[in-house]
Amino acid sequence: MSHSDIIKEQLDILDINLTFSEDYFERRKFKEEICSVYKGILSYQPQRCLCCGTENGSSIIKWGFKKV
């Protein structure tokens, strides 16, 4: 099992088009709290955001926040 598969399993991500490179993880301070930041790569270029419908000019950034 690759490190990308292990991360997806731990984060409960089902998207098979998402992979994580070697520098996928870092800790950052956000609003006075230390947060875990995961960087993933999609294997395809989406035409628009599935949530809001915004067309993809050059990149779509998902600022997802989930408190555990």
PDB file of N, H, CA, C and O in Angstrom:
ATOM      1  N   MET A   1       0.853  -1.177   0.000  1.00  0.00           N
ATOM      2  CA  MET A   1       0.000   0.000   0.000  1.00  0.00           C
ATOM      3  C   MET A   1       0.899   1.242   0.000  1.00  0.00           C
ATOM      4  O   MET A   1       1.822   1.341   0.808  1.00  0.00           O
ATOM      5  N   SER A   2       0.631   2.178  -0.899  1.00  0.00           N
ATOM      6  H   SER A   2      -0.119   2.098  -1.556  1.00  0.00           H
ATOM      7  CA  SER A   2       1.453   3.386  -1.008  1.00  0.00           C
ATOM      8  C   SER A   2       1.129   4.374   0.111  1.00  0.00           C
ATOM      9  O   SER A   2       0.089   4.266   0.761  1.00  0.00           O
ATOM     10  N   HIS A   3       2.027   5.339   0.330  1.00  0.00           N
ATOM     11  H   HIS A   3       2.872   5.426  -0.198  1.00  0.00           H
ATOM     12  CA  HIS A   3       1.771   6.349   1.362  1.00  0.00           C
ATOM     13  C   HIS A   3       0.525   7.160   1.011  1.00  0.00           C
ATOM     14  O   HIS A   3      -0.196   7.602   1.906  1.00  0.00           O
ATOM     15  N   SER A   4       0.265   7.359  -0.278  1.00  0.00           N
ATOM     16  H   SER A   4       0.851   7.000  -1.005  1.00  0.00           H
ATOM     17  CA  SER A   4      -0.916   8.097  -0.720  1.00  0.00           C
ATOM     18  C   SER A   4      -2.194   7.351  -0.327  1.00  0.00           C
ATOM     19  O   SER A   4      -3.161   7.965   0.124  1.00  0.00           O
ATOM     20  N   ASP A   5      -2.194   6.029  -0.500  1.00  0.00           N
ATOM     21  H   ASP A   5      -1.409   5.531  -0.866  1.00  0.00           H
ATOM     22  CA  ASP A   5      -3.358   5.219  -0.119  1.00  0.00           C
ATOM     23  C   ASP A   5      -3.579   5.236   1.392  1.00  0.00           C
ATOM     24  O   ASP A   5      -4.719   5.273   1.855  1.00  0.00           O
ATOM     25  N   ILE A   6      -2.500   5.210   2.150  1.00  0.00           N
ATOM     26  H   ILE A   6      -1.574   5.180   1.774  1.00  0.00           H
ATOM     27  CA  ILE A   6      -2.607   5.229   3.613  1.00  0.00           C
ATOM     28  C   ILE A   6      -3.201   6.553   4.090  1.00  0.00           C
ATOM     29  O   ILE A   6      -4.055   6.568   4.976  1.00  0.00           O
ATOM     30  N   ILE A   7      -2.753   7.659   3.506  1.00  0.00           N
ATOM     31  H   ILE A   7      -2.060   7.647   2.786  1.00  0.00           H
ATOM     32  CA  ILE A   7      -3.281   8.979   3.880  1.00  0.00           C
ATOM     33  C   ILE A   7      -4.760   9.068   3.555  1.00  0.00           C
ATOM     34  O   ILE A   7      -5.548   9.541   4.374  1.00  0.00           O
ATOM     35  N   LYS A   8      -5.149   8.615   2.357  1.00  0.00           N
ATOM     36  H   LYS A   8      -4.509   8.230   1.692  1.00  0.00           H
ATOM     37  CA  LYS A   8      -6.559   8.659   1.968  1.00  0.00           C
ATOM     38  C   LYS A   8      -7.413   7.809   2.901  1.00  0.00           C
ATOM     39  O   LYS A   8      -8.536   8.188   3.233  1.00  0.00           O
ATOM     40  N   GLU A   9      -6.891   6.671   3.323  1.00  0.00           N
ATOM     41  H   GLU A   9      -5.978   6.363   3.054  1.00  0.00           H
ATOM     42  CA  GLU A   9      -7.631   5.819   4.250  1.00  0.00           C
ATOM     43  C   GLU A   9      -7.784   6.501   5.608  1.00  0.00           C
ATOM     44  O   GLU A   9      -8.865   6.467   6.196  1.00  0.00           O
ATOM     45  N   GLN A  10      -6.722   7.116   6.109  1.00  0.00           N
ATOM     46  H   GLN A  10      -5.843   7.144   5.632  1.00  0.00           H
ATOM     47  CA  GLN A  10      -6.777   7.792   7.404  1.00  0.00           C
ATOM     48  C   GLN A  10      -7.722   8.987   7.387  1.00  0.00           C
ATOM     49  O   GLN A  10      -8.404   9.254   8.377  1.00  0.00           O
ATOM     50  N   LEU A  11      -7.766   9.716   6.254  1.00  0.00           N
ATOM     51  H   LEU A  11      -7.212   9.499   5.450  1.00  0.00           H
ATOM     52  CA  LEU A  11      -8.616  10.902   6.149  1.00  0.00           C
ATOM     53  C   LEU A  11     -10.001  10.577   5.599  1.00  0.00           C
ATOM     54  O   LEU A  11     -10.827  11.475   5.434  1.00  0.00           O
ATOM     55  N   ASP A  12     -10.263   9.305   5.315  1.00  0.00           N
ATOM     56  H   ASP A  12      -9.593   8.575   5.450  1.00  0.00           H
ATOM     57  CA  ASP A  12     -11.547   8.840   4.790  1.00  0.00           C
ATOM     58  C   ASP A  12     -11.889   9.525   3.465  1.00  0.00           C
ATOM     59  O   ASP A  12     -12.999  10.024   3.281  1.00  0.00           O
ATOM     60  N   ILE A  13     -10.914   9.541   2.540  1.00  0.00           N
ATOM     61  H   ILE A  13     -10.013   9.135   2.690  1.00  0.00           H
ATOM     62  CA  ILE A  13     -11.088  10.124   1.211  1.00  0.00           C
ATOM     63  C   ILE A  13     -11.282   8.986   0.216  1.00  0.00           C
ATOM     64  O   ILE A  13     -10.467   8.066   0.153  1.00  0.00           O
ATOM     65  N   LEU A  14     -12.356   9.049  -0.555  1.00  0.00           N
ATOM     66  H   LEU A  14     -13.018   9.797  -0.504  1.00  0.00           H
ATOM     67  CA  LEU A  14     -12.681   7.978  -1.489  1.00  0.00           C
ATOM     68  C   LEU A  14     -12.294   8.286  -2.930  1.00  0.00           C
ATOM     69  O   LEU A  14     -12.384   7.402  -3.781  1.00  0.00           O
ATOM     70  N   ASP A  15     -11.871   9.500  -3.230  1.00  0.00           N
ATOM     71  H   ASP A  15     -11.798  10.219  -2.539  1.00  0.00           H
ATOM     72  CA  ASP A  15     -11.561   9.926  -4.593  1.00  0.00           C
ATOM     73  C   ASP A  15     -10.310   9.212  -5.108  1.00  0.00           C
ATOM     74  O   ASP A  15      -9.221   9.395  -4.564  1.00  0.00           O
ATOM     75  N   ILE A  16     -10.466   8.396  -6.163  1.00  0.00           N
ATOM     76  H   ILE A  16     -11.351   8.248  -6.605  1.00  0.00           H
ATOM     77  CA  ILE A  16      -9.322   7.661  -6.715  1.00  0.00           C
ATOM     78  C   ILE A  16      -8.431   8.553  -7.571  1.00  0.00           C
ATOM     79  O   ILE A  16      -7.326   8.152  -7.936  1.00  0.00           O
ATOM     80  N   ASN A  17      -8.899   9.764  -7.895  1.00  0.00           N
ATOM     81  H   ASN A  17      -9.797  10.089  -7.598  1.00  0.00           H
ATOM     82  CA  ASN A  17      -8.133  10.692  -8.726  1.00  0.00           C
ATOM     83  C   ASN A  17      -7.210  11.591  -7.914  1.00  0.00           C
ATOM     84  O   ASN A  17      -6.547  12.458  -8.483  1.00  0.00           O
ATOM     85  N   LEU A  18      -7.150  11.407  -6.606  1.00  0.00           N
ATOM     86  H   LEU A  18      -7.689  10.702  -6.143  1.00  0.00           H
ATOM     87  CA  LEU A  18      -6.335  12.235  -5.725  1.00  0.00           C
ATOM     88  C   LEU A  18      -5.132  11.443  -5.240  1.00  0.00           C
ATOM     89  O   LEU A  18      -5.268  10.322  -4.752  1.00  0.00           O
ATOM     90  N   THR A  19      -3.944  12.043  -5.381  1.00  0.00           N
ATOM     91  H   THR A  19      -3.833  12.954  -5.778  1.00  0.00           H
ATOM     92  CA  THR A  19      -2.722  11.424  -4.863  1.00  0.00           C
ATOM     93  C   THR A  19      -1.960  12.452  -4.033  1.00  0.00           C
ATOM     94  O   THR A  19      -2.172  13.658  -4.165  1.00  0.00           O
ATOM     95  N   PHE A  20      -1.081  11.962  -3.186  1.00  0.00           N
ATOM     96  H   PHE A  20      -0.909  10.983  -3.078  1.00  0.00           H
ATOM     97  CA  PHE A  20      -0.256  12.816  -2.341  1.00  0.00           C
ATOM     98  C   PHE A  20       1.203  12.571  -2.682  1.00  0.00           C
ATOM     99  O   PHE A  20       1.648  11.425  -2.740  1.00  0.00           O
ATOM    100  N   SER A  21       1.956  13.657  -2.909  1.00  0.00           N
ATOM    101  H   SER A  21       1.595  14.588  -2.862  1.00  0.00           H
ATOM    102  CA  SER A  21       3.381  13.531  -3.211  1.00  0.00           C
ATOM    103  C   SER A  21       4.170  13.388  -1.913  1.00  0.00           C
ATOM    104  O   SER A  21       3.586  13.336  -0.830  1.00  0.00           O
ATOM    105  N   GLU A  22       5.477  13.327  -2.021  1.00  0.00           N
ATOM    106  H   GLU A  22       5.951  13.369  -2.900  1.00  0.00           H
ATOM    107  CA  GLU A  22       6.328  13.128  -0.840  1.00  0.00           C
ATOM    108  C   GLU A  22       6.262  14.298   0.145  1.00  0.00           C
ATOM    109  O   GLU A  22       6.403  14.089   1.349  1.00  0.00           O
ATOM    110  N   ASP A  23       6.051  15.518  -0.341  1.00  0.00           N
ATOM    111  H   ASP A  23       5.937  15.688  -1.320  1.00  0.00           H
ATOM    112  CA  ASP A  23       5.981  16.692   0.546  1.00  0.00           C
ATOM    113  C   ASP A  23       4.521  17.091   0.786  1.00  0.00           C
ATOM    114  O   ASP A  23       4.163  18.264   0.675  1.00  0.00           O
ATOM    115  N   TYR A  24       3.701  16.120   1.109  1.00  0.00           N
ATOM    116  H   TYR A  24       3.992  15.168   1.199  1.00  0.00           H
ATOM    117  CA  TYR A  24       2.256  16.293   1.204  1.00  0.00           C
ATOM    118  C   TYR A  24       1.782  16.960   2.488  1.00  0.00           C
ATOM    119  O   TYR A  24       0.653  17.451   2.529  1.00  0.00           O
ATOM    120  N   PHE A  25       2.592  16.998   3.530  1.00  0.00           N
ATOM    121  H   PHE A  25       3.509  16.600   3.497  1.00  0.00           H
ATOM    122  CA  PHE A  25       2.100  17.377   4.860  1.00  0.00           C
ATOM    123  C   PHE A  25       2.966  18.456   5.491  1.00  0.00           C
ATOM    124  O   PHE A  25       4.191  18.440   5.374  1.00  0.00           O
ATOM    125  N   GLU A  26       2.305  19.392   6.162  1.00  0.00           N
ATOM    126  H   GLU A  26       1.310  19.404   6.257  1.00  0.00           H
ATOM    127  CA  GLU A  26       3.023  20.365   6.990  1.00  0.00           C
ATOM    128  C   GLU A  26       2.091  20.869   8.085  1.00  0.00           C
ATOM    129  O   GLU A  26       0.869  20.745   7.999  1.00  0.00           O
ATOM    130  N   ARG A  27       2.693  21.427   9.094  1.00  0.00           N
ATOM    131  H   ARG A  27       3.686  21.528   9.164  1.00  0.00           H
ATOM    132  CA  ARG A  27       1.910  22.044  10.177  1.00  0.00           C
ATOM    133  C   ARG A  27       2.049  23.547  10.046  1.00  0.00           C
ATOM    134  O   ARG A  27       3.149  24.065   9.856  1.00  0.00           O
ATOM    135  N   ARG A  28       0.904  24.262  10.150  1.00  0.00           N
ATOM    136  H   ARG A  28       0.010  23.842  10.304  1.00  0.00           H
ATOM    137  CA  ARG A  28       0.885  25.721  10.042  1.00  0.00           C
ATOM    138  C   ARG A  28       0.062  26.303  11.176  1.00  0.00           C
ATOM    139  O   ARG A  28      -0.842  25.667  11.717  1.00  0.00           O
ATOM    140  N   LYS A  29       0.408  27.535  11.514  1.00  0.00           N
ATOM    141  H   LYS A  29       1.143  28.052  11.074  1.00  0.00           H
ATOM    142  CA  LYS A  29      -0.378  28.256  12.502  1.00  0.00           C
ATOM    143  C   LYS A  29      -1.481  29.011  11.767  1.00  0.00           C
ATOM    144  O   LYS A  29      -1.196  29.781  10.850  1.00  0.00           O
ATOM    145  N   PHE A  30      -2.726  28.804  12.155  1.00  0.00           N
ATOM    146  H   PHE A  30      -2.958  28.179  12.900  1.00  0.00           H
ATOM    147  CA  PHE A  30      -3.882  29.440  11.539  1.00  0.00           C
ATOM    148  C   PHE A  30      -4.818  29.889  12.649  1.00  0.00           C
ATOM    149  O   PHE A  30      -5.331  29.071  13.412  1.00  0.00           O
ATOM    150  N   LYS A  31      -5.036  31.202  12.734  1.00  0.00           N
ATOM    151  H   LYS A  31      -4.619  31.867  12.115  1.00  0.00           H
ATOM    152  CA  LYS A  31      -5.891  31.784  13.782  1.00  0.00           C
ATOM    153  C   LYS A  31      -5.487  31.289  15.173  1.00  0.00           C
ATOM    154  O   LYS A  31      -6.315  30.831  15.960  1.00  0.00           O
ATOM    155  N   GLU A  32      -4.194  31.400  15.443  1.00  0.00           N
ATOM    156  H   GLU A  32      -3.522  31.772  14.803  1.00  0.00           H
ATOM    157  CA  GLU A  32      -3.618  31.062  16.754  1.00  0.00           C
ATOM    158  C   GLU A  32      -3.697  29.574  17.100  1.00  0.00           C
ATOM    159  O   GLU A  32      -3.521  29.214  18.264  1.00  0.00           O
ATOM    160  N   GLU A  33      -3.956  28.707  16.132  1.00  0.00           N
ATOM    161  H   GLU A  33      -4.099  29.000  15.187  1.00  0.00           H
ATOM    162  CA  GLU A  33      -3.962  27.266  16.371  1.00  0.00           C
ATOM    163  C   GLU A  33      -3.029  26.590  15.375  1.00  0.00           C
ATOM    164  O   GLU A  33      -2.896  27.038  14.237  1.00  0.00           O
ATOM    165  N   ILE A  34      -2.386  25.514  15.806  1.00  0.00           N
ATOM    166  H   ILE A  34      -2.494  25.150  16.731  1.00  0.00           H
ATOM    167  CA  ILE A  34      -1.546  24.728  14.920  1.00  0.00           C
ATOM    168  C   ILE A  34      -2.448  23.755  14.160  1.00  0.00           C
ATOM    169  O   ILE A  34      -3.202  22.992  14.765  1.00  0.00           O
ATOM    170  N   CYS A  35      -2.363  23.790  12.820  1.00  0.00           N
ATOM    171  H   CYS A  35      -1.751  24.410  12.328  1.00  0.00           H
ATOM    172  CA  CYS A  35      -3.230  22.975  11.962  1.00  0.00           C
ATOM    173  C   CYS A  35      -2.390  22.037  11.101  1.00  0.00           C
ATOM    174  O   CYS A  35      -1.233  22.328  10.799  1.00  0.00           O
ATOM    175  N   SER A  36      -2.978  20.918  10.712  1.00  0.00           N
ATOM    176  H   SER A  36      -3.918  20.682  10.957  1.00  0.00           H
ATOM    177  CA  SER A  36      -2.362  19.988   9.769  1.00  0.00           C
ATOM    178  C   SER A  36      -2.825  20.349   8.368  1.00  0.00           C
ATOM    179  O   SER A  36      -4.024  20.483   8.124  1.00  0.00           O
ATOM    180  N   VAL A  37      -1.875  20.508   7.435  1.00  0.00           N
ATOM    181  H   VAL A  37      -0.900  20.398   7.633  1.00  0.00           H
ATOM    182  CA  VAL A  37      -2.191  20.867   6.051  1.00  0.00           C
ATOM    183  C   VAL A  37      -1.702  19.737   5.148  1.00  0.00           C
ATOM    184  O   VAL A  37      -0.520  19.393   5.158  1.00  0.00           O
ATOM    185  N   TYR A  38      -2.618  19.165   4.371  1.00  0.00           N
ATOM    186  H   TYR A  38      -3.578  19.446   4.363  1.00  0.00           H
ATOM    187  CA  TYR A  38      -2.291  18.101   3.418  1.00  0.00           C
ATOM    188  C   TYR A  38      -2.401  18.666   2.013  1.00  0.00           C
ATOM    189  O   TYR A  38      -3.377  19.343   1.690  1.00  0.00           O
ATOM    190  N   LYS A  39      -1.410  18.394   1.178  1.00  0.00           N
ATOM    191  H   LYS A  39      -0.618  17.843   1.440  1.00  0.00           H
ATOM    192  CA  LYS A  39      -1.411  18.862  -0.208  1.00  0.00           C
ATOM    193  C   LYS A  39      -1.587  17.657  -1.124  1.00  0.00           C
ATOM    194  O   LYS A  39      -0.786  16.723  -1.101  1.00  0.00           O
ATOM    195  N   GLY A  40      -2.650  17.691  -1.932  1.00  0.00           N
ATOM    196  H   GLY A  40      -3.300  18.450  -1.950  1.00  0.00           H
ATOM    197  CA  GLY A  40      -2.936  16.596  -2.846  1.00  0.00           C
ATOM    198  C   GLY A  40      -2.920  17.062  -4.291  1.00  0.00           C
ATOM    199  O   GLY A  40      -2.985  18.259  -4.570  1.00  0.00           O
ATOM    200  N   ILE A  41      -2.832  16.108  -5.205  1.00  0.00           N
ATOM    201  H   ILE A  41      -2.779  15.136  -4.978  1.00  0.00           H
ATOM    202  CA  ILE A  41      -2.804  16.393  -6.636  1.00  0.00           C
ATOM    203  C   ILE A  41      -3.904  15.592  -7.314  1.00  0.00           C
ATOM    204  O   ILE A  41      -4.001  14.379  -7.127  1.00  0.00           O
ATOM    205  N   LEU A  42      -4.741  16.276  -8.110  1.00  0.00           N
ATOM    206  H   LEU A  42      -4.663  17.261  -8.263  1.00  0.00           H
ATOM    207  CA  LEU A  42      -5.760  15.589  -8.895  1.00  0.00           C
ATOM    208  C   LEU A  42      -5.141  15.075 -10.186  1.00  0.00           C
ATOM    209  O   LEU A  42      -4.298  15.747 -10.780  1.00  0.00           O
ATOM    210  N   SER A  43      -5.549  13.894 -10.623  1.00  0.00           N
ATOM    211  H   SER A  43      -6.234  13.347 -10.140  1.00  0.00           H
ATOM    212  CA  SER A  43      -4.998  13.313 -11.850  1.00  0.00           C
ATOM    213  C   SER A  43      -5.714  13.816 -13.099  1.00  0.00           C
ATOM    214  O   SER A  43      -5.401  13.374 -14.205  1.00  0.00           O
ATOM    215  N   TYR A  44      -6.661  14.722 -12.945  1.00  0.00           N
ATOM    216  H   TYR A  44      -6.916  15.081 -12.047  1.00  0.00           H
ATOM    217  CA  TYR A  44      -7.360  15.315 -14.084  1.00  0.00           C
ATOM    218  C   TYR A  44      -7.575  16.796 -13.815  1.00  0.00           C
ATOM    219  O   TYR A  44      -7.457  17.238 -12.672  1.00  0.00           O
ATOM    220  N   GLN A  45      -7.885  17.562 -14.837  1.00  0.00           N
ATOM    221  H   GLN A  45      -7.980  17.203 -15.765  1.00  0.00           H
ATOM    222  CA  GLN A  45      -8.133  19.000 -14.704  1.00  0.00           C
ATOM    223  C   GLN A  45      -9.649  19.237 -14.743  1.00  0.00           C
ATOM    224  O   GLN A  45     -10.250  19.130 -15.812  1.00  0.00           O
ATOM    225  N   PRO A  46     -10.276  19.554 -13.610  1.00  0.00           N
ATOM    226  CA  PRO A  46     -11.724  19.774 -13.602  1.00  0.00           C
ATOM    227  C   PRO A  46     -12.099  21.035 -14.384  1.00  0.00           C
ATOM    228  O   PRO A  46     -11.350  22.012 -14.392  1.00  0.00           O
ATOM    229  N   GLN A  47     -13.261  21.005 -15.040  1.00  0.00           N
ATOM    230  H   GLN A  47     -13.869  20.210 -15.034  1.00  0.00           H
ATOM    231  CA  GLN A  47     -13.718  22.158 -15.813  1.00  0.00           C
ATOM    232  C   GLN A  47     -14.343  23.217 -14.918  1.00  0.00           C
ATOM    233  O   GLN A  47     -14.266  24.409 -15.217  1.00  0.00           O
ATOM    234  N   ARG A  48     -14.960  22.793 -13.827  1.00  0.00           N
ATOM    235  H   ARG A  48     -15.023  21.825 -13.584  1.00  0.00           H
ATOM    236  CA  ARG A  48     -15.576  23.743 -12.893  1.00  0.00           C
ATOM    237  C   ARG A  48     -15.665  23.103 -11.513  1.00  0.00           C
ATOM    238  O   ARG A  48     -15.552  21.886 -11.363  1.00  0.00           O
ATOM    239  N   CYS A  49     -15.866  23.940 -10.524  1.00  0.00           N
ATOM    240  H   CYS A  49     -15.958  24.929 -10.645  1.00  0.00           H
ATOM    241  CA  CYS A  49     -16.021  23.477  -9.145  1.00  0.00           C
ATOM    242  C   CYS A  49     -17.374  22.780  -9.009  1.00  0.00           C
ATOM    243  O   CYS A  49     -18.400  23.328  -9.410  1.00  0.00           O
ATOM    244  N   LEU A  50     -17.375  21.578  -8.446  1.00  0.00           N
ATOM    245  H   LEU A  50     -16.542  21.132  -8.120  1.00  0.00           H
ATOM    246  CA  LEU A  50     -18.621  20.837  -8.279  1.00  0.00           C
ATOM    247  C   LEU A  50     -19.539  21.465  -7.238  1.00  0.00           C
ATOM    248  O   LEU A  50     -20.756  21.292  -7.303  1.00  0.00           O
ATOM    249  N   CYS A  51     -18.972  22.189  -6.283  1.00  0.00           N
ATOM    250  H   CYS A  51     -17.983  22.329  -6.230  1.00  0.00           H
ATOM    251  CA  CYS A  51     -19.787  22.790  -5.217  1.00  0.00           C
ATOM    252  C   CYS A  51     -20.429  24.107  -5.634  1.00  0.00           C
ATOM    253  O   CYS A  51     -21.633  24.288  -5.458  1.00  0.00           O
ATOM    254  N   CYS A  52     -19.642  25.027  -6.184  1.00  0.00           N
ATOM    255  H   CYS A  52     -18.664  24.879  -6.327  1.00  0.00           H
ATOM    256  CA  CYS A  52     -20.167  26.367  -6.474  1.00  0.00           C
ATOM    257  C   CYS A  52     -20.343  26.648  -7.962  1.00  0.00           C
ATOM    258  O   CYS A  52     -20.975  27.640  -8.325  1.00  0.00           O
ATOM    259  N   GLY A  53     -19.792  25.787  -8.843  1.00  0.00           N
ATOM    260  H   GLY A  53     -19.278  24.981  -8.548  1.00  0.00           H
ATOM    261  CA  GLY A  53     -19.960  25.963 -10.278  1.00  0.00           C
ATOM    262  C   GLY A  53     -18.997  26.934 -10.930  1.00  0.00           C
ATOM    263  O   GLY A  53     -19.114  27.189 -12.129  1.00  0.00           O
ATOM    264  N   THR A  54     -18.045  27.489 -10.186  1.00  0.00           N
ATOM    265  H   THR A  54     -17.950  27.282  -9.212  1.00  0.00           H
ATOM    266  CA  THR A  54     -17.077  28.427 -10.745  1.00  0.00           C
ATOM    267  C   THR A  54     -16.208  27.718 -11.778  1.00  0.00           C
ATOM    268  O   THR A  54     -15.695  26.628 -11.527  1.00  0.00           O
ATOM    269  N   GLU A  55     -16.046  28.352 -12.953  1.00  0.00           N
ATOM    270  H   GLU A  55     -16.463  29.238 -13.157  1.00  0.00           H
ATOM    271  CA  GLU A  55     -15.231  27.763 -14.014  1.00  0.00           C
ATOM    272  C   GLU A  55     -13.759  27.767 -13.622  1.00  0.00           C
ATOM    273  O   GLU A  55     -13.296  28.677 -12.935  1.00  0.00           O
ATOM    274  N   ASN A  56     -13.035  26.758 -14.056  1.00  0.00           N
ATOM    275  H   ASN A  56     -13.412  26.019 -14.615  1.00  0.00           H
ATOM    276  CA  ASN A  56     -11.622  26.610 -13.742  1.00  0.00           C
ATOM    277  C   ASN A  56     -10.789  27.388 -14.752  1.00  0.00           C
ATOM    278  O   ASN A  56     -10.668  26.972 -15.905  1.00  0.00           O
ATOM    279  N   GLY A  57     -10.205  28.528 -14.327  1.00  0.00           N
ATOM    280  H   GLY A  57     -10.303  28.866 -13.391  1.00  0.00           H
ATOM    281  CA  GLY A  57      -9.319  29.303 -15.191  1.00  0.00           C
ATOM    282  C   GLY A  57      -7.964  28.645 -15.306  1.00  0.00           C
ATOM    283  O   GLY A  57      -7.528  28.309 -16.407  1.00  0.00           O
ATOM    284  N   SER A  58      -7.293  28.455 -14.185  1.00  0.00           N
ATOM    285  H   SER A  58      -7.647  28.728 -13.291  1.00  0.00           H
ATOM    286  CA  SER A  58      -6.000  27.776 -14.189  1.00  0.00           C
ATOM    287  C   SER A  58      -5.871  26.800 -13.028  1.00  0.00           C
ATOM    288  O   SER A  58      -5.115  25.832 -13.111  1.00  0.00           O
ATOM    289  N   SER A  59      -6.607  27.049 -11.944  1.00  0.00           N
ATOM    290  H   SER A  59      -7.221  27.835 -11.877  1.00  0.00           H
ATOM    291  CA  SER A  59      -6.566  26.117 -10.821  1.00  0.00           C
ATOM    292  C   SER A  59      -7.775  26.330  -9.924  1.00  0.00           C
ATOM    293  O   SER A  59      -8.342  27.421  -9.857  1.00  0.00           O
ATOM    294  N   ILE A  60      -8.149  25.276  -9.248  1.00  0.00           N
ATOM    295  H   ILE A  60      -7.689  24.390  -9.302  1.00  0.00           H
ATOM    296  CA  ILE A  60      -9.211  25.337  -8.248  1.00  0.00           C
ATOM    297  C   ILE A  60      -8.566  24.988  -6.916  1.00  0.00           C
ATOM    298  O   ILE A  60      -7.892  23.965  -6.796  1.00  0.00           O
ATOM    299  N   ILE A  61      -8.772  25.830  -5.923  1.00  0.00           N
ATOM    300  H   ILE A  61      -9.320  26.661  -6.020  1.00  0.00           H
ATOM    301  CA  ILE A  61      -8.221  25.590  -4.596  1.00  0.00           C
ATOM    302  C   ILE A  61      -9.369  25.280  -3.662  1.00  0.00           C
ATOM    303  O   ILE A  61     -10.341  26.033  -3.599  1.00  0.00           O
ATOM    304  N   LYS A  62      -9.269  24.177  -2.935  1.00  0.00           N
ATOM    305  H   LYS A  62      -8.480  23.566  -2.986  1.00  0.00           H
ATOM    306  CA  LYS A  62     -10.289  23.801  -1.967  1.00  0.00           C
ATOM    307  C   LYS A  62      -9.765  24.152  -0.589  1.00  0.00           C
ATOM    308  O   LYS A  62      -8.841  23.514  -0.085  1.00  0.00           O
ATOM    309  N   TRP A  63     -10.352  25.161   0.012  1.00  0.00           N
ATOM    310  H   TRP A  63     -11.103  25.679  -0.398  1.00  0.00           H
ATOM    311  CA  TRP A  63      -9.980  25.543   1.367  1.00  0.00           C
ATOM    312  C   TRP A  63     -10.931  24.818   2.309  1.00  0.00           C
ATOM    313  O   TRP A  63     -11.890  25.407   2.809  1.00  0.00           O
ATOM    314  N   GLY A  64     -10.664  23.551   2.545  1.00  0.00           N
ATOM    315  H   GLY A  64      -9.886  23.073   2.139  1.00  0.00           H
ATOM    316  CA  GLY A  64     -11.540  22.750   3.396  1.00  0.00           C
ATOM    317  C   GLY A  64     -11.053  22.770   4.829  1.00  0.00           C
ATOM    318  O   GLY A  64      -9.868  22.574   5.099  1.00  0.00           O
ATOM    319  N   PHE A  65     -11.955  23.003   5.724  1.00  0.00           N
ATOM    320  H   PHE A  65     -12.917  23.162   5.505  1.00  0.00           H
ATOM    321  CA  PHE A  65     -11.615  23.043   7.136  1.00  0.00           C
ATOM    322  C   PHE A  65     -12.521  22.078   7.873  1.00  0.00           C
ATOM    323  O   PHE A  65     -13.741  22.103   7.704  1.00  0.00           O
ATOM    324  N   LYS A  66     -11.924  21.234   8.685  1.00  0.00           N
ATOM    325  H   LYS A  66     -10.933  21.213   8.822  1.00  0.00           H
ATOM    326  CA  LYS A  66     -12.696  20.271   9.450  1.00  0.00           C
ATOM    327  C   LYS A  66     -12.063  20.152  10.822  1.00  0.00           C
ATOM    328  O   LYS A  66     -10.892  19.790  10.939  1.00  0.00           O
ATOM    329  N   LYS A  67     -12.820  20.453  11.853  1.00  0.00           N
ATOM    330  H   LYS A  67     -13.771  20.748  11.758  1.00  0.00           H
ATOM    331  CA  LYS A  67     -12.308  20.312  13.214  1.00  0.00           C
ATOM    332  C   LYS A  67     -12.565  18.906  13.698  1.00  0.00           C
ATOM    333  O   LYS A  67     -13.652  18.358  13.514  1.00  0.00           O
ATOM    334  N   VAL A  68     -11.551  18.324  14.322  1.00  0.00           N
ATOM    335  H   VAL A  68     -10.668  18.768  14.472  1.00  0.00           H
ATOM    336  CA  VAL A  68     -11.668  16.968  14.841  1.00  0.00           C
ATOM    337  C   VAL A  68     -11.521  17.019  16.340  1.00  0.00           C
ATOM    338  O   VAL A  68     -11.585  15.984  17.002  1.00  0.00           O
TER     339      VAL A  68
END
